[in-house]
Amino acid sequence: MLFSNPEARSLLANRHRRTPCVLLLDRSYSMDGEKIRRLNAGFDAFRQDILRNPVAAQSVDLCIISFGPVKLERDFNTLREDETLQLKASGATPMAQALELAMLKVTERKQSYQQQGISYYRPWLFLLTDGEPTDDDGYGSEGYKSLLPPLELAAREGKFTLFTVGINVSPRGRMVLDELSRPFKGRCLDLDNLKFEEMFLWLSASLSRVSQSAPGDRVQLLDPRSGDDIYDGWVL
């Protein structure tokens, strides 16, 4: 039955045009300490900022996938006042598997929107990592290369947009993130001095702009390198 499906009930209860976003968050061992603490705190700033905007609060549809190992932390839904993120660092950096799951979740969510007659903006995938891609056992992996053709297709057909953010990544790690971003005419954005809160506030401000735009509008995103009172320029 339709009304016994929690996802369908949620979509029917809120008919706002959705702004879907997947956060792909690295929680591997190398993120332990200050990085994981600031990541969790940055998400809290993001949640509060989205909820302060009545339109974004009803529009932004958030999914969170962590990797080290891959885990669906939060399936698509709007944000709640009582939510927190309490990631703990462990495991390797199976980036390709996490990205593959994110692509699957976006496809499934778009199908749900279409079935329930919900309009939506182009989904965002926001990948944050401090390392190079590995397999589940921690050995370096080239598996991400198999995702490049579907990413190129997704970019051509406007299926979603991918942003990549590196936290003091190695030259090879930056090369991988650049490769993943290239189909979307982007590159790896380097986080400056662990400015997680500023990064998340930029993300919330950008998603809020999208959620308040008219269908077909070209949304001018805030420059992540320029400092201001909102997010203080978080890119090196």
C-alpha positions in Angstrom: 0.0 0.0 0.0 1.2 3.5 -0.8 0.7 5.0 2.6 2.5 2.1 4.3 5.7 3.2 2.6 7.6 5.7 4.8 9.4 7.2 1.8 6.2 7.7 -0.1 4.5 9.3 3.0 7.4 11.6 3.5 7.4 12.8 -0.1 3.6 13.2 -0.1 3.7 15.2 3.1 6.1 17.7 1.6 5.5 18.7 -2.0 8.3 21.3 -2.2 10.7 21.0 -5.2 13.7 19.1 -3.8 17.4 19.9 -3.8 19.0 16.5 -3.4 22.6 16.3 -2.0 24.8 13.4 -1.1 27.7 14.0 1.3 30.5 11.5 0.8 32.6 11.8 3.9 36.0 10.1 4.5 36.2 8.7 8.1 39.3 6.5 7.5 42.0 6.2 10.2 43.9 9.1 8.8 40.9 11.4 9.7 41.3 10.6 13.4 41.6 13.5 15.9 41.1 17.1 15.0 39.9 16.4 11.5 37.0 14.1 12.4 36.1 16.4 15.3 35.9 19.4 13.0 34.0 17.4 10.4 31.3 16.5 12.8 31.1 20.1 14.1 31.0 21.4 10.6 28.0 19.3 9.8 26.2 20.7 12.8 26.8 24.3 11.5 25.5 23.1 8.1 22.3 21.7 9.7 21.6 24.8 11.7 22.2 27.1 8.7 19.8 25.1 6.4 17.1 25.0 9.1 17.3 28.8 9.5 16.1 29.1 5.8 12.4 28.1 5.6 12.6 27.2 1.9 15.9 25.3 2.1 14.6 23.4 5.2 11.8 22.0 3.1 13.8 21.6 -0.1 17.3 20.2 0.8 17.1 16.4 0.7 20.2 15.0 2.3 21.9 11.7 2.1 25.2 10.9 3.9 27.6 8.1 3.0 30.8 7.6 4.9 33.7 5.4 3.8 36.2 3.5 5.9 34.3 1.0 5.4 31.4 2.3 3.3 28.3 3.0 5.3 25.0 4.7 4.6 24.8 7.0 7.6 21.6 8.8 6.5 19.2 8.1 3.7 17.6 10.9 1.7 15.3 13.2 3.8 15.0 16.8 5.0 17.0 17.8 8.1 15.7 17.7 11.6 16.5 20.0 14.6 17.7 17.2 16.8 20.2 15.6 14.3 23.9 15.3 15.0 26.8 13.6 13.1 29.1 11.5 15.2 31.5 9.9 12.8 34.5 7.9 14.3 37.6 7.3 12.3 38.3 3.8 11.2 39.3 1.7 8.2 40.7 2.4 4.8 39.6 4.7 2.0 37.3 2.8 -0.4 36.4 5.9 -2.3 35.2 4.2 -5.5 32.7 2.0 -3.6 31.3 5.0 -1.8 30.9 7.0 -5.0 29.3 4.1 -6.7 26.7 3.8 -3.8 26.1 7.5 -4.0 25.3 7.3 -7.8 22.9 4.4 -7.1 21.1 6.3 -4.3 20.7 9.4 -6.5 19.2 7.3 -9.3 16.8 5.6 -6.8 15.8 8.9 -5.3 15.1 10.5 -8.6 12.9 7.5 -9.5 10.9 8.1 -6.2 10.5 11.8 -7.0 9.1 10.9 -10.4 6.8 8.3 -9.1 5.3 10.7 -6.5 5.2 13.7 -8.9 7.9 15.7 -7.0 10.0 18.1 -9.0 13.7 18.4 -8.2 16.9 20.3 -9.0 20.0 18.6 -10.3 21.5 16.5 -7.5 24.8 17.4 -5.9 27.5 14.9 -4.8 30.0 16.4 -2.4 33.1 14.2 -1.8 35.4 15.0 1.0 38.6 13.0 1.6 42.2 13.3 3.0 43.6 10.3 1.2 44.1 8.2 -1.9 41.6 5.6 -2.9 42.1 2.1 -1.6 40.3 -1.3 -1.5 38.6 -2.5 1.7 42.0 -3.8 3.0 43.8 -0.5 2.6 45.8 -1.3 -0.5 46.0 1.3 -3.2 43.3 0.9 -5.8 42.7 2.1 -9.4 39.1 1.0 -9.1 37.9 4.6 -9.4 38.8 4.6 -13.1 35.9 2.3 -13.9 33.6 5.1 -12.7 35.0 7.7 -15.1 32.9 6.7 -18.1 29.6 6.7 -16.1 30.6 10.1 -14.6 31.3 11.5 -18.0 27.8 10.3 -19.1 26.2 11.7 -16.0 27.8 15.1 -16.7 26.7 15.1 -20.4 23.2 14.2 -19.5 22.9 16.5 -16.5 22.2 13.7 -14.1 24.1 15.2 -11.2 27.1 17.4 -10.3 30.1 16.2 -8.4 32.3 18.4 -6.2 35.6 17.0 -4.7 37.4 18.4 -1.7 40.8 17.4 -0.5 42.2 17.7 3.0 46.0 18.0 2.7 45.9 15.3 0.1 49.0 13.9 -1.6 49.8 14.8 -5.2 48.3 11.5 -6.3 45.2 12.0 -4.2 44.7 15.4 -5.8 45.2 13.9 -9.3 42.4 11.3 -8.5 40.1 14.0 -7.3 40.8 16.2 -10.3 40.0 13.2 -12.6 36.7 12.6 -10.9 35.8 16.4 -11.1 36.9 16.9 -14.7 33.7 15.7 -16.4 31.8 18.4 -14.4 34.3 21.1 -15.5 35.7 21.3 -12.0 38.8 20.3 -10.1 39.8 19.3 -6.6 39.1 22.0 -4.0 41.8 22.1 -1.3 40.5 22.7 2.2 42.4 25.5 3.9 43.6 24.9 7.4 40.8 22.5 8.4 38.1 25.1 7.7 35.3 22.5 7.9 32.7 24.9 9.3 33.4 27.5 6.6 33.1 24.8 4.0 29.8 23.5 5.3 28.4 27.1 5.5 29.4 27.6 1.9 27.6 24.4 1.0 24.5 25.4 2.9 24.5 28.9 1.4 24.9 27.4 -2.1 22.2 24.8 -1.7 19.9 27.5 -0.3 20.5 29.6 -3.4 19.6 26.6 -5.6 16.5 25.8 -3.6 15.2 29.4 -4.1 15.9 29.6 -7.8 13.4 29.2 -10.6 13.6 26.1 -12.8 16.1 26.6 -15.5 17.8 29.5 -13.8 21.6 29.5 -13.9 22.6 29.8 -10.2 25.8 31.8 -9.6 27.6 30.0 -6.7 29.6 31.9 -4.1 33.3 31.9 -4.8 34.8 29.5 -2.2 38.1 31.2 -2.2 36.8 34.7 -1.3 36.5 35.5 2.4 33.4 37.2 3.8 31.3 37.2 6.9 29.5 33.9 6.0 32.3 31.4 5.4 35.6 33.2 5.3 37.0 31.6 2.1 37.7 27.9 2.8 39.7 27.0 -0.3 43.5 27.3 -0.5 
